[in-house]
Amino acid sequence: MHSLNNNLPCLLVVDDDDTFRGVLAQAMKKRGFDIVEADSAESAWVLVQQNPPDYAVIDLKMSGDSGLVLVRQIRTLAIGTKMVVLTGYASIATAVEAIKLGATHYLVKPVDANEIVAAFGKHEGDTTAEVAMNPLSVDRLEWEHIQRVLAENSGNISATARSLNMHRRTLQRKLGKNPSK
């Protein structure tokens, strides 16, 4: 999506939370982007096929397809698009998958526009990133495992529950909680 507005770089903002998407779009517009908004991966994909964006901010968890599906689709069509995936429920599994599928960076909400702009500029890993000295708790390991299996099942709760040999409601309850430390 090359901008029609004064040669500004085009930024696609995809999030099913209308308020968050609107606030982020305004903040990014103030930072020099021409904004296109979508409320789902499916509607964003239609826009991308018409005119691929220079940049994209994609929410991970939306109704319908996940942001990971959209990342993969954009990467196949527009290899130069810089994408940042946002999530309120961070997990190692989804972060790794987002990067493997072609995202430039992965950020955990709450996040501000300056952090997103900085993430677009990251082209390499950070060798100074802090390495945790303590192992993950059992609860956190369970959370990570659930997230990995959920990603393998394309976000399908029922299929994930079957894979984990867990009752669907139990899985939903576990997913509704914030991840453990």
C-alpha positions as a Markdown table, in Angstrom:
| # | Residue | x | y | z |
|---|---|---|---|---|
| 1 | Met | 0.0 | 0.0 | 0.0 |
| 2 | His | 2.1 | 2.8 | -1.2 |
| 3 | Ser | 0.7 | 6.0 | 0.1 |
| 4 | Leu | -1.3 | 8.3 | -2.0 |
| 5 | Asn | -0.8 | 11.0 | 0.6 |
| 6 | Asn | 2.5 | 13.0 | 0.1 |
| 7 | Asn | 4.6 | 9.8 | -0.3 |
| 8 | Leu | 4.2 | 8.9 | 3.3 |
| 9 | Pro | 5.0 | 5.3 | 4.2 |
| 10 | Cys | 1.8 | 3.2 | 4.4 |
| 11 | Leu | 1.0 | 1.5 | 7.7 |
| 12 | Leu | -1.6 | -1.2 | 8.0 |
| 13 | Val | -3.1 | -1.4 | 11.5 |
| 14 | Val | -4.9 | -4.7 | 12.2 |
| 15 | Asp | -6.7 | -5.2 | 15.5 |
| 16 | Asp | -10.3 | -6.2 | 16.4 |
| 17 | Asp | -10.4 | -3.8 | 19.3 |
| 18 | Asp | -11.8 | -0.7 | 17.7 |
| 19 | Thr | -10.7 | 1.7 | 20.4 |
| 20 | Phe | -7.1 | 0.5 | 20.5 |
| 21 | Arg | -6.9 | 0.4 | 16.7 |
| 22 | Gly | -8.2 | 4.0 | 16.4 |
| 23 | Val | -5.9 | 5.4 | 19.1 |
| 24 | Leu | -2.9 | 3.6 | 17.6 |
| 25 | Ala | -3.8 | 4.7 | 14.1 |
| 26 | Gln | -3.9 | 8.4 | 15.2 |
| 27 | Ala | -0.6 | 8.1 | 17.1 |
| 28 | Met | 1.1 | 6.5 | 14.1 |
| 29 | Lys | -0.4 | 9.1 | 11.8 |
| 30 | Lys | 1.3 | 11.8 | 14.0 |
| 31 | Arg | 4.6 | 10.0 | 13.5 |
| 32 | Gly | 4.5 | 10.3 | 9.7 |
| 33 | Phe | 2.5 | 7.3 | 8.4 |
| 34 | Asp | -0.4 | 7.1 | 6.1 |
| 35 | Ile | -2.8 | 4.7 | 7.9 |
| 36 | Val | -5.0 | 1.9 | 6.6 |
| 37 | Glu | -7.1 | 0.1 | 9.2 |
| 38 | Ala | -8.6 | -3.4 | 9.3 |
| 39 | Asp | -10.5 | -5.2 | 12.1 |
| 40 | Ser | -9.6 | -8.8 | 11.1 |
| 41 | Ala | -6.9 | -10.8 | 9.4 |
| 42 | Glu | -9.4 | -11.6 | 6.6 |
| 43 | Ser | -10.3 | -8.0 | 5.9 |
| 44 | Ala | -6.7 | -7.0 | 6.1 |
| 45 | Trp | -5.7 | -9.6 | 3.6 |
| 46 | Val | -8.2 | -8.2 | 1.1 |
| 47 | Leu | -6.5 | -4.8 | 1.5 |
| 48 | Val | -3.0 | -6.2 | 1.2 |
| 49 | Gln | -3.8 | -8.0 | -2.0 |
| 50 | Gln | -5.0 | -4.8 | -3.5 |
| 51 | Asn | -1.9 | -2.8 | -2.4 |
| 52 | Pro | 0.8 | -4.2 | -0.1 |
| 53 | Pro | 1.8 | -1.9 | 2.8 |
| 54 | Asp | 5.2 | -0.7 | 3.7 |
| 55 | Tyr | 4.6 | -1.5 | 7.4 |
| 56 | Ala | 2.0 | -3.5 | 9.4 |
| 57 | Val | 1.0 | -3.7 | 13.1 |
| 58 | Ile | -0.9 | -6.9 | 13.6 |
| 59 | Asp | -2.7 | -8.1 | 16.7 |
| 60 | Leu | -2.0 | -11.8 | 17.4 |
| 61 | Lys | -5.4 | -12.8 | 18.8 |
| 62 | Met | -8.5 | -11.8 | 16.8 |
| 63 | Ser | -11.8 | -13.4 | 16.0 |
| 64 | Gly | -11.4 | -15.4 | 12.9 |
| 65 | Asp | -7.8 | -16.1 | 11.7 |
| 66 | Ser | -5.0 | -15.2 | 14.0 |
| 67 | Gly | -2.4 | -12.5 | 13.3 |
| 68 | Leu | 0.1 | -15.3 | 12.5 |
| 69 | Val | -1.9 | -16.3 | 9.5 |
| 70 | Leu | -1.9 | -12.8 | 8.2 |
| 71 | Val | 1.9 | -12.5 | 8.8 |
| 72 | Arg | 2.5 | -15.6 | 6.7 |
| 73 | Gln | 0.1 | -14.3 | 3.9 |
| 74 | Ile | 1.8 | -10.8 | 3.8 |
| 75 | Arg | 5.3 | -12.4 | 3.7 |
| 76 | Thr | 4.4 | -14.5 | 0.7 |
| 77 | Leu | 3.0 | -11.5 | -1.2 |
| 78 | Ala | 5.2 | -8.6 | 0.0 |
| 79 | Ile | 8.6 | -9.7 | 1.3 |
| 80 | Gly | 9.6 | -6.1 | 2.0 |
| 81 | Thr | 6.7 | -5.3 | 4.4 |
| 82 | Lys | 8.0 | -4.7 | 8.0 |
| 83 | Met | 5.6 | -6.3 | 10.4 |
| 84 | Val | 5.2 | -6.0 | 14.2 |
| 85 | Val | 3.0 | -8.5 | 16.0 |
| 86 | Leu | 1.2 | -7.3 | 19.2 |
| 87 | Thr | -0.3 | -9.5 | 21.9 |
| 88 | Gly | -1.8 | -9.2 | 25.3 |
| 89 | Tyr | -0.9 | -12.8 | 26.0 |
| 90 | Ala | 2.8 | -13.3 | 25.3 |
| 91 | Ser | 4.3 | -16.7 | 25.0 |
| 92 | Ile | 7.6 | -18.0 | 23.7 |
| 93 | Ala | 5.8 | -20.2 | 21.2 |
| 94 | Thr | 3.9 | -17.4 | 19.5 |
| 95 | Ala | 6.9 | -15.1 | 19.6 |
| 96 | Val | 9.0 | -17.7 | 17.8 |
| 97 | Glu | 6.3 | -18.5 | 15.3 |
| 98 | Ala | 5.7 | -14.8 | 14.5 |
| 99 | Ile | 9.4 | -14.3 | 13.8 |
| 100 | Lys | 9.7 | -17.5 | 11.8 |
| 101 | Leu | 6.7 | -16.6 | 9.7 |
| 102 | Gly | 8.3 | -13.2 | 8.8 |
| 103 | Ala | 7.4 | -10.6 | 11.5 |
| 104 | Thr | 10.1 | -8.0 | 12.1 |
| 105 | His | 9.4 | -7.9 | 15.8 |
| 106 | Tyr | 6.9 | -9.1 | 18.5 |
| 107 | Leu | 5.7 | -6.8 | 21.3 |
| 108 | Val | 3.6 | -7.3 | 24.4 |
| 109 | Lys | 0.6 | -5.0 | 25.1 |
| 110 | Pro | 0.4 | -2.4 | 26.5 |
| 111 | Val | 2.7 | -0.8 | 24.0 |
| 112 | Asp | 3.1 | 2.7 | 22.8 |
| 113 | Ala | 3.6 | 4.1 | 19.3 |
| 114 | Asn | 7.3 | 4.9 | 19.9 |
| 115 | Glu | 8.0 | 1.3 | 20.8 |
| 116 | Ile | 6.4 | 0.2 | 17.6 |
| 117 | Val | 8.4 | 2.6 | 15.5 |
| 118 | Ala | 11.6 | 1.5 | 17.2 |
| 119 | Ala | 10.6 | -2.2 | 16.5 |
| 120 | Phe | 10.3 | -1.4 | 12.8 |
| 121 | Gly | 13.9 | -0.3 | 12.8 |
| 122 | Lys | 15.2 | -3.5 | 14.3 |
| 123 | His | 16.9 | -5.6 | 11.7 |
| 124 | Glu | 19.0 | -7.8 | 13.9 |
| 125 | Gly | 18.7 | -9.6 | 17.2 |
| 126 | Asp | 20.0 | -8.0 | 20.4 |
| 127 | Thr | 23.0 | -9.8 | 21.8 |
| 128 | Thr | 22.7 | -7.7 | 25.0 |
| 129 | Ala | 19.2 | -9.0 | 25.8 |
| 130 | Glu | 18.9 | -10.2 | 29.3 |
| 131 | Val | 19.3 | -13.9 | 29.9 |
| 132 | Ala | 17.1 | -15.2 | 32.7 |
| 133 | Met | 19.1 | -16.9 | 35.5 |
| 134 | Asn | 16.0 | -18.6 | 37.0 |
| 135 | Pro | 14.2 | -21.5 | 35.2 |
| 136 | Leu | 10.5 | -21.0 | 34.3 |
| 137 | Ser | 8.0 | -22.0 | 36.9 |
| 138 | Val | 5.9 | -25.2 | 36.3 |
| 139 | Asp | 2.9 | -23.0 | 35.8 |
| 140 | Arg | 4.7 | -20.9 | 33.2 |
| 141 | Leu | 6.0 | -24.1 | 31.4 |
| 142 | Glu | 2.4 | -25.3 | 31.3 |
| 143 | Trp | 1.3 | -22.0 | 29.8 |
| 144 | Glu | 4.0 | -22.1 | 27.2 |
| 145 | His | 3.1 | -25.7 | 26.3 |
| 146 | Ile | -0.5 | -24.8 | 25.9 |
| 147 | Gln | 0.4 | -21.8 | 23.7 |
| 148 | Arg | 2.6 | -24.0 | 21.5 |
| 149 | Val | -0.1 | -26.6 | 21.0 |
| 150 | Leu | -2.7 | -23.9 | 20.4 |
| 151 | Ala | -0.5 | -22.4 | 17.7 |
| 152 | Glu | -0.1 | -25.9 | 16.1 |
| 153 | Asn | -3.9 | -26.2 | 16.0 |
| 154 | Ser | -4.3 | -22.7 | 14.4 |
| 155 | Gly | -6.0 | -21.3 | 17.5 |
| 156 | Asn | -8.7 | -24.0 | 17.5 |
| 157 | Ile | -9.6 | -24.4 | 21.2 |
| 158 | Ser | -11.5 | -27.8 | 20.7 |
| 159 | Ala | -8.6 | -29.3 | 18.8 |
| 160 | Thr | -6.1 | -28.1 | 21.3 |
| 161 | Ala | -8.1 | -29.5 | 24.2 |
| 162 | Arg | -8.2 | -32.9 | 22.4 |
| 163 | Ser | -4.5 | -32.7 | 21.8 |
| 164 | Leu | -3.8 | -32.0 | 25.4 |
| 165 | Asn | -6.3 | -34.6 | 26.6 |
| 166 | Met | -8.0 | -31.8 | 28.6 |
| 167 | His | -11.6 | -30.8 | 28.9 |
| 168 | Arg | -12.4 | -27.8 | 26.7 |
| 169 | Arg | -13.7 | -25.7 | 29.6 |
| 170 | Thr | -10.6 | -26.3 | 31.6 |
| 171 | Leu | -8.5 | -25.2 | 28.7 |
| 172 | Gln | -10.6 | -22.1 | 28.2 |
| 173 | Arg | -10.2 | -21.3 | 32.0 |
| 174 | Lys | -6.4 | -21.7 | 31.7 |
| 175 | Leu | -6.3 | -19.5 | 28.6 |
| 176 | Gly | -8.4 | -16.8 | 30.3 |
| 177 | Lys | -5.8 | -16.4 | 33.0 |
| 178 | Asn | -2.7 | -14.2 | 32.6 |
| 179 | Pro | 0.4 | -16.3 | 32.1 |
| 180 | Ser | 2.4 | -17.1 | 35.2 |
| 181 | Lys | 5.9 | -15.8 | 35.8 |
